[in-house]
């Protein structure tokens, strides 16, 4: 065990567990395969009542069949000048740990479990002949997690430092996010990544071929993915070039042909003229996802930058710029049924924060990257948020209002049955028959059409679902959206002044100045004061652009004005005073009030 003295106790799992090659399972690496059979092994046993865990205990000859009843123990801070290491046979220890401690049967160890919270584990210094107690929910749950991570690294027997199990909880969580959890959320649309995406049930209907949709004018992507389809012929991938003009009618026509949309790549040609195409890795909001989402990506990027993962955050900005260039907007996510739907816009702040984190070596290259990112944001600003149907000309404010037609296809098959039922009853037909006829335009129902416009708008807002927005979202100039657009305007004014001499040659056809963006921001702030701010109530409220009145729903999104900086000092003080009394509860802020 002396060879492990130089090992960093808090190293990432692939480094920490790579120090014991003799213990590695032959031919296995990062292959998770847990065995949850509830059978007791013969040589690991729980702590006895008489032993307080301060001394190692010899275990030869003692079996689980002779185990005494175990008293539940609390966690302790047991520090020693001679840090312990445990010798763990993963299959054996995992089985006994789950059998004894996981009383809820969910393969986790939490405070809700009623086990004794103490387990004797063989020590490495004794070669496994003596044991020492691992105590308390925290250390036992860490032991379970470490065994799973070690198995991912191809290990079946490991040495674990006690310091790794009793590490400060905040430090451990931060370290795990930085070194392990981010890696589990990284996806890439290269050949290996496409194989996983094609297995995602969100990507296709049952029994249908997986589809990759490529923008009309991205010839390199089309060439690359046709090659991927040939190489992965067993997957029967279909590569489809999108039309130049992606209309709502076209998107509806492919509702039954779910597919993934391509994202950005590094593209070049080798000396022989052959395509070198490297799709950019990105981060997803959870393990079950395989696509890059809209506003989720902004918050992911903030975390990535904190942990020094600037390249991934930069890739995600590049993917958004690609979406704006080829699909017309930042999408809810890069799937075919999201082609008519955006999400809350955060691109300017995201791009500027990434720019600040870029290595300082190549100033001109970094500035060129920022120029491209801001150019995309300006295009999105004018072509998505400042034109019909999302812009309300009367107020000068913007609404969530995607252009999709009919029933959103990504929901569960019965999701809208309760909504459709009354209309089906009027015609004396089944719900399924009505939905099929409605989808084929054989039935025209304006009331249902309007319902789905608002339903799609709620999804675009990112606040699905909420009584605040239900059946009216597309008619609301929301506080949050207009705060975000105010932030865009201020960000662009500041960026033009700081990095581009106060002016910017937008590829959309004209030169823009910092002064123009400041004027736009001030105009929006005044419109927000006129239509969204309620001086008597001390809050911002959404404004119904059809009814021409403020909503009465009290929403915590009023606080977005503090982040965006559009509230005056007096408004901010009033907002904090009123808002905290209304929304602050134990644990944080609630999204709305009971009165609303």
C-alpha atoms as one frame of an Amber mdcrd trajectory, in Angstrom:
protein
   0.000   0.000   0.000   3.019   2.331   0.184   2.644   3.132  -3.502  -0.556
   5.012  -2.624   1.074   7.454  -0.210   1.510  10.019  -2.992  -2.056   9.719
  -4.274  -4.173  12.858  -3.955  -6.990  11.794  -1.642  -9.388  14.135  -3.455
  -8.335  13.328  -7.017 -11.028  12.629  -9.651 -12.211   9.000  -9.647 -10.406
   8.050 -12.877  -7.128   9.233 -11.325  -7.717   8.108  -7.762  -8.751   4.564
  -8.659  -6.210   4.175 -11.463  -3.457   3.814  -8.834  -4.351   0.187  -8.133
  -4.033  -1.636 -11.497  -3.741  -5.004  -9.757  -7.249  -4.565  -8.412  -8.801
  -3.641 -11.742 -11.357  -5.905 -13.365  -9.698  -7.232 -16.554 -11.017  -5.637
 -19.739 -13.456  -3.320 -17.969 -13.400   0.469 -17.884 -16.248   2.838 -17.039
 -18.874   0.188 -17.449 -21.567   0.542 -14.826 -23.087  -2.763 -13.870 -24.410
  -2.907 -10.324 -25.453  -6.043  -8.543 -28.305  -5.385  -6.135 -29.002  -8.947
  -5.012 -29.940  -8.894  -1.328 -27.646 -11.725  -0.150 -25.160 -11.561   2.706
 -21.480 -12.282   2.120 -19.478 -14.204   4.693 -16.823 -11.919   6.073 -18.092
  -8.352   6.437 -20.290  -7.677   9.435 -21.962  -4.749  11.115 -20.663  -3.260
  14.332 -21.342  -4.940  17.667 -22.901  -3.104  20.577 -19.791  -3.595  22.670
 -17.417  -1.989  20.176 -17.440   1.795  19.943 -15.434   1.879  16.715 -12.300
   3.371  18.206 -10.266   0.204  17.721  -9.854  -2.197  14.865 -11.410  -5.611
  15.369 -10.203  -8.917  13.991 -12.750 -10.716  11.819 -11.443 -14.149  10.756
 -13.939 -16.931  11.376 -16.867 -14.598  12.068 -19.718 -14.788   9.550 -22.819
 -12.783   8.867 -24.985 -15.608  10.190 -23.572 -14.878  13.670 -24.219 -11.127
  13.475 -25.739  -9.480  16.543 -28.447  -6.827  16.404 -27.011  -3.424  15.610
 -27.719  -0.144  17.370 -28.117   2.944  15.201 -25.162   5.324  15.496 -24.734
   9.010  14.746 -21.983  10.537  12.611 -18.758  11.573  14.309 -15.782  13.721
  13.446 -13.107  11.129  14.126  -9.721  12.641  13.319  -6.477  10.730  13.633
  -2.816  11.396  12.989  -2.715   8.144  11.032  -5.367   8.407   8.307  -7.086
   5.102   7.699  -7.603   3.355   4.416 -10.236   0.740   3.761  -9.859  -2.338
   1.588 -13.203  -2.818  -0.133 -14.477  -5.695  -2.229 -17.138  -3.744  -4.090
 -19.648  -6.523  -4.747 -19.552  -7.779  -1.165 -19.547  -4.439   0.652 -22.161
  -2.918  -1.640 -24.547  -5.804  -1.059 -24.263  -5.759   2.728 -24.397  -1.949
   2.869 -27.625  -1.814   0.870 -29.151  -4.735   2.761 -28.436  -3.158   6.138
 -28.851   0.566   5.486 -31.096   1.057   2.449 -34.341   0.331   4.267 -36.410
   2.297   1.714 -35.123   0.121  -1.130 -34.192   3.020  -3.455 -30.459   2.172
  -3.664 -29.548   5.307  -1.714 -28.663   5.928   1.913 -30.408   8.970   3.370
 -31.637  10.258   6.720 -34.998   8.721   5.824 -33.521   5.216   6.037 -33.795
   3.509   9.422 -30.682   1.335   9.366 -28.136   1.378  12.219 -25.907   3.825
  10.310 -22.720   1.950  11.145 -20.782  -0.626   9.154 -17.480  -2.360   9.845
 -15.216  -2.263   6.799 -11.866  -4.093   6.411  -8.788  -1.894   6.776  -6.054
  -1.770   4.154  -3.255  -1.693   6.728  -4.282  -5.133   7.978  -4.716  -6.564
   4.500  -8.422  -6.883   5.204  -8.086  -8.977   8.386  -9.244  -6.251  10.743
 -12.119  -3.772  10.470 -13.048  -0.257  11.503 -16.450   1.356  11.720 -17.715
   3.716   9.043 -20.462   5.660  10.795 -23.338   7.951   9.927 -25.517   8.668
   6.907 -22.993  10.964   5.265 -19.975   8.660   5.300 -22.016   5.585   4.384
 -23.664   7.330   1.459 -20.238   8.522   0.303 -18.955   4.954   0.546 -21.832
   3.775  -1.649 -21.148   6.522  -4.173 -17.410   5.830  -4.240 -18.010   2.157
  -4.954 -20.233   3.069  -7.915 -17.595   5.480  -9.259 -14.853   2.898  -8.811
 -16.881   0.309 -10.692 -17.240   2.830 -13.528 -13.439   2.872 -13.600 -13.336
  -0.903 -14.017 -12.499  -1.793 -10.411 -13.829  -4.702  -8.386 -11.638  -4.171
  -5.297 -10.399  -0.796  -4.094  -8.528   1.045  -1.384 -10.443   4.098  -0.107
  -8.964   6.748   2.148 -11.118   7.635   5.145 -10.450  11.300   4.303 -12.349
  10.778   1.061 -15.411   9.589   2.967 -15.500  12.312   5.636 -14.531  15.238
   3.395 -16.326  18.514   4.165 -19.745  18.160   2.447 -19.569  21.486   0.597
 -16.022  20.763  -0.572 -16.975  17.277  -1.686 -20.023  18.400  -3.639 -18.066
  21.198  -5.326 -15.244  18.805  -6.179 -17.611  16.163  -7.524 -19.360  18.699
  -9.727 -16.028  19.993 -11.009 -14.316  16.665 -11.661 -17.117  14.161 -12.223
 -20.672  15.385 -12.620 -19.954  17.818 -15.475 -18.358  14.990 -17.437 -21.523
  12.939 -17.069 -23.529  15.759 -18.663 -21.318  16.304 -21.706 -22.755  15.306
 -25.085 -21.385  15.553 -28.609 -22.998  14.990 -32.000 -20.025  13.118 -33.401
 -20.246   9.515 -34.529 -20.104   8.020 -31.024 -22.535  10.567 -29.639 -25.039
  10.057 -32.449 -25.307   6.384 -31.538 -26.514   7.362 -28.052 -28.834  10.063
 -29.370 -30.480   7.612 -31.752 -31.324   5.371 -28.811 -33.137   8.258 -27.073
 -36.916   7.700 -27.277 -37.399  11.475 -27.541 -35.622  11.342 -30.899 -38.099
   9.190 -32.770 -41.417   7.418 -32.705 -41.365   3.770 -31.707 -40.241   1.626
 -34.619 -39.275   4.578 -36.829 -35.851   5.324 -38.229 -33.800   7.932 -36.325
 -33.517  11.190 -38.255 -30.800  13.839 -38.338 -32.030  17.159 -39.758 -29.382
  19.364 -41.393 -29.798  23.059 -42.329 -30.308  23.760 -46.021 -27.080  25.719
 -46.405 -24.727  23.610 -44.268 -23.193  21.380 -46.932 -20.345  20.236 -44.676
 -22.766  18.979 -42.019 -24.798  17.172 -44.673 -21.674  15.445 -46.017 -20.488
  14.486 -42.535 -23.765  13.051 -41.277 -24.404  11.115 -44.463 -21.021   9.523
 -43.803 -22.039   8.800 -40.203 -25.236   7.170 -41.457 -23.185   4.930 -43.765
 -20.746   3.994 -41.017 -23.551   3.281 -38.534 -25.654   1.424 -41.080 -27.132
  -0.868 -38.430 -28.938   2.148 -36.929 -30.686   2.945 -40.238 -30.186   6.676
 -39.748 -32.010   8.982 -42.115 -30.303  12.309 -42.930 -32.724  15.023 -44.076
 -31.849  18.450 -45.458 -34.252  21.093 -44.160 -35.894  23.527 -46.604 -34.376
  26.974 -46.987 -37.515  28.548 -45.525 -38.618  26.652 -42.402 -42.304  27.521
 -42.074 -44.706  26.572 -39.275 -46.575  24.465 -41.826 -43.414  22.526 -42.653
 -42.642  21.942 -38.970 -46.160  20.630 -38.467 -45.720  18.307 -41.452 -42.824
  16.537 -39.704 -44.567  16.160 -36.335 -44.530  12.394 -36.816 -40.901  12.371
 -37.917 -39.027  13.378 -34.785 -35.355  14.098 -35.264 -32.268  15.792 -33.877
 -30.985  19.071 -35.350 -27.296  19.560 -36.063 -25.201  22.036 -34.084 -21.875
  23.801 -34.614 -18.603  22.096 -35.489 -14.982  22.903 -36.199 -14.670  22.362
 -39.943 -11.555  22.121 -42.112 -10.055  20.130 -44.975  -6.937  18.002 -44.775
  -4.081  18.095 -47.297  -6.010  15.737 -49.554  -9.108  17.908 -49.518 -11.048
  15.518 -47.286 -13.523  16.954 -44.795 -12.404  17.197 -41.163 -15.573  17.776
 -39.157 -15.495  17.948 -35.352 -18.875  18.643 -33.669 -18.569  20.772 -30.526
 -19.238  19.063 -27.175 -21.882  20.712 -24.986 -23.611  20.218 -21.627 -27.175
  19.029 -21.052 -29.389  19.878 -18.049 -29.742  16.291 -16.843 -28.582  12.754
 -17.482 -31.644  11.747 -19.525 -31.141  14.529 -22.083 -29.083  14.426 -25.275
 -29.807  17.884 -26.684 -28.693  21.413 -25.836 -31.475  23.403 -24.203 -32.107
  27.131 -24.285 -32.046  29.061 -21.042 -30.800  26.008 -19.124 -27.514  26.489
 -20.969 -26.982  29.960 -19.523 -27.041  28.690 -15.944 -24.946  25.669 -16.889
 -22.406  28.044 -18.431 -22.171  30.049 -15.194 -21.254  26.858 -13.338 -18.838
  25.743 -16.035 -17.005  29.064 -15.851 -16.746  28.861 -12.049 -15.104  25.458
 -12.493 -12.743  26.631 -15.241 -14.535  24.750 -18.025 -14.627  27.767 -20.333
 -14.248  25.723 -23.525 -17.554  23.926 -22.965 -19.289  27.221 -22.182 -17.790
  28.755 -25.340 -18.998  25.789 -27.387 -22.524  26.354 -26.154 -22.433  30.007
 -27.232 -21.169  28.837 -30.634 -24.050  26.366 -30.832 -26.526  29.166 -30.134
 -24.970  31.316 -32.842 -25.286  28.346 -35.215 -28.971  27.961 -34.313 -29.660
  31.648 -34.940 -27.852  31.523 -38.281 -29.464  28.322 -39.558 -32.760  27.935
 -37.671 -33.588  31.612 -37.115 -33.559  31.576 -33.318 -32.102  30.018 -30.180
 -34.264  26.943 -29.915 -36.015  25.449 -26.914 -33.630  22.579 -27.765 -32.141
  21.170 -30.965 -34.991  18.839 -31.872 -37.230  19.088 -34.902 -40.436  19.860
 -32.988 -38.779  22.922 -31.407 -38.068  24.695 -34.713 -40.845  27.253 -34.109
 -40.094  27.822 -30.413 -37.407  29.805 -28.603 -36.725  30.278 -24.888 -35.792
  33.176 -22.551 -32.879  35.092 -24.139 -29.614  35.236 -22.171 -27.064  35.230
 -24.994 -25.426  38.641 -24.480 -24.599  38.058 -20.815 -23.555  34.470 -21.537
 -21.217  35.546 -24.356 -19.666  38.392 -22.349 -19.003  36.144 -19.361 -17.359
  33.535 -21.592 -15.291  36.262 -23.274 -13.997  37.421 -19.897 -12.904  33.842
 -19.130 -11.050  33.181 -22.405  -7.246  32.785 -22.180  -5.665  36.187 -22.665
  -3.029  35.099 -25.177  -4.797  36.016 -28.440  -6.688  39.271 -27.944  -7.686
  39.708 -31.587  -8.964  36.150 -31.910 -10.976  36.539 -28.722 -12.449  39.821
 -29.921 -13.387  38.264 -33.261 -15.196  35.507 -31.378 -17.069  38.061 -29.260
 -18.004  39.989 -32.409 -19.543  36.860 -33.947 -21.449  36.026 -30.751 -22.855
  39.543 -30.359 -23.710  39.686 -34.057 -25.837  36.560 -33.572 -27.485  38.103
 -30.484 -28.372  41.253 -32.436 -29.896  39.132 -35.200 -31.954  37.253 -32.637
 -33.035  40.515 -30.992 -34.415  42.017 -34.201 -35.689  38.904 -35.998 -37.240
  37.084 -33.034 -38.138  39.439 -30.203 -38.645  42.768 -31.957 -41.016  41.708
 -34.724 -44.409  40.034 -35.084 -45.847  38.018 -33.484 -43.708  38.567 -30.370
 -43.569  42.386 -30.431 -46.604  44.390 -29.355 -46.428  47.645 -31.281 -48.772
  49.500 -28.923 -46.678  49.038 -25.776 -43.279  48.541 -27.423 -42.883  45.454
 -25.229 -42.385  41.820 -26.195 -44.292  38.613 -25.496 -43.578  34.908 -25.687
 -45.428  33.883 -28.842 -44.011  30.930 -30.823 -45.355  30.274 -34.310 -46.043
  26.540 -34.064 -49.389  25.193 -35.221 -51.664  22.809 -33.382 -50.973  20.315
 -30.635 -47.318  20.129 -29.455 -46.181  16.652 -30.550 -43.533  16.089 -27.885
 -46.017  15.546 -25.053 -47.317  12.211 -23.840 -50.102  10.841 -26.043 -52.816
  11.490 -23.438 -51.523  14.858 -22.223 -54.263  16.935 -23.873 -57.123  14.444
 -23.614 -58.897  16.455 -20.912 -58.684  19.563 -23.100 -59.927  17.843 -26.245
 -62.689  15.815 -24.567 -65.430  18.531 -24.656 -64.810  19.183 -28.356 -64.904
  15.472 -29.167 -68.140  15.090 -27.189 -69.788  17.819 -29.255 -69.173  15.769
 -32.383 -69.945  12.458 -30.747 -66.544  10.937 -31.540 -63.669   9.587 -29.463
 -60.846  11.768 -28.228 -58.308   9.839 -30.304 -60.406  10.235 -33.436 -60.805
  13.960 -32.791 -57.070  14.449 -32.233 -56.273  12.648 -35.485 -58.768  14.702
 -37.498 -57.579  17.934 -35.872 -53.946  17.115 -36.664 -54.880  16.452 -40.344
 -56.795  19.765 -40.558 -60.040  17.904 -41.087 -61.473  19.770 -38.108 -61.086
  23.520 -37.588 -61.635  24.778 -34.063 -60.480  28.376 -33.359 -60.917  27.982
 -29.594 -58.598  24.977 -29.574 -56.151  26.742 -31.917 -55.891  29.624 -29.449
 -55.427  27.243 -26.527 -52.411  25.648 -28.197 -50.884  29.022 -29.076 -50.861
  29.859 -25.369 -49.708  26.365 -24.406 -46.709  26.667 -26.739 -46.009  30.167
 -25.406 -45.867  28.846 -21.839 -43.279  26.315 -22.991 -41.290  29.060 -24.734
 -41.319  31.113 -21.527 -39.576  28.333 -19.607 -42.121  28.737 -16.812 -44.188
  25.694 -17.655 -46.474  25.219 -15.984 -48.010  28.156 -14.110 -51.496  29.556
 -13.473 -49.872  32.913 -14.110 -49.536  32.124 -17.807 -52.150  29.463 -18.521
 -54.480  30.220 -21.475 -53.072  33.760 -21.877 -49.277  33.575 -22.153 -49.025
  34.741 -25.775 -51.006  37.860 -24.820 -48.721  38.835 -21.948 -45.816  41.255
 -22.098 -44.075  39.512 -19.211 -41.801  41.166 -16.700 -39.078  38.540 -17.114
 -38.856  38.671 -20.924 -38.675  42.440 -21.049 -36.068  42.498 -18.282 -33.972
  40.144 -20.401 -34.345  42.320 -23.495 -33.456  45.428 -21.476 -30.338  43.530
 -20.377 -29.561  42.759 -24.036 -29.793  46.444 -24.911 -27.580  47.563 -22.025
 -25.075  44.735 -22.611 -24.759  45.644 -26.286 -24.306  49.339 -25.516 -21.580
  48.601 -22.970 -19.855  46.009 -25.182 -19.788  48.337 -28.189 -18.244  51.095
 -26.082 -15.713  48.851 -24.366 -14.612  46.573 -27.203 -15.629  48.057 -30.565
 -15.161  51.820 -30.361 -18.853  52.552 -29.862 -20.079  51.137 -33.173 -20.726
  47.755 -34.704 -21.099  46.628 -38.330 -24.007  44.206 -37.982 -24.211  41.571
 -40.711 -27.944  42.276 -40.864 -27.146  45.240 -43.041 -26.354  48.384 -41.076
 -24.039  49.923 -38.532 -25.281  50.091 -34.959 -23.984  52.404 -32.229 -23.766
  52.220 -28.470 -25.895  55.370 -28.283 -28.696  53.653 -30.207 -28.679  50.701
 -27.821 -28.786  53.014 -24.805 -31.761  54.788 -26.306 -33.492  51.442 -26.891
 -32.838  50.448 -23.276 -34.212  53.726 -21.933 -37.316  53.444 -24.124 -37.979
  49.936 -22.851 -37.428  51.011 -19.247 -39.983  53.786 -19.656 -42.475  51.387
 -21.264 -41.955  48.919 -18.431 -42.629  51.697 -15.915 -45.790  52.664 -17.769
 -47.255  49.200 -18.345 -45.593  46.793 -15.894 -44.755  48.781 -12.745 -47.496
  49.233 -10.155 -46.566  52.001  -7.775 -49.447  51.329  -5.376 -48.567  47.635
  -5.008 -44.795  48.082  -5.211 -44.327  45.292  -7.793 -43.923  44.726 -11.493
 -46.794  42.836 -13.146 -47.245  41.240 -16.564 -49.361  43.269 -19.011 -52.118
  41.770 -21.184 -51.660  43.389 -24.604 -55.097  42.204 -25.797 -57.174  43.265
 -22.786 -54.939  46.325 -22.280 -54.608  45.799 -18.544 -52.130  44.611 -15.951
 -52.351  41.048 -14.746 -53.153  40.738 -11.061 -50.913  37.670 -10.604 -48.094
  38.391  -8.146 -44.943  36.707  -9.494 -41.444  36.515  -8.105 -40.206  37.314
 -11.629 -40.674  40.936 -10.549 -37.242  40.556  -8.972 -35.681  40.102 -12.432
 -35.758  43.893 -12.686 -33.101  44.013  -9.955 -30.780  41.680 -11.895 -31.358
  43.481 -15.192 -30.864  46.905 -13.578 -34.012  48.493 -15.014 -35.519  49.437
 -11.638 -34.695  52.863 -10.211 -33.140  52.939  -6.722 -36.526  53.905  -5.244
 -38.304  51.111  -7.149 -35.641  48.628  -6.075 -36.042  49.489  -2.395 -39.831
  49.216  -2.638 -39.603  45.987  -4.627 -37.297  44.351  -2.095 -39.476  45.421
   0.817 -42.772  44.291  -0.726 -41.390  41.296  -2.616 -39.528  39.724   0.279
 -42.616  39.904   2.475 -44.682  38.229  -0.237 -42.311  35.639  -1.669 -39.679
  34.800   0.931 -40.239  31.535   2.792 -38.029  29.114   4.625 -35.599  27.782
   2.040 -35.841  30.626  -0.476 -38.415  32.340  -2.687 -41.725  30.942  -3.934
 -42.789  31.676  -7.509 -46.153  33.209  -6.606 -48.432  34.069  -3.720 -51.415
  32.100  -2.430 -53.649  35.076  -3.229 -52.632  34.876  -6.874
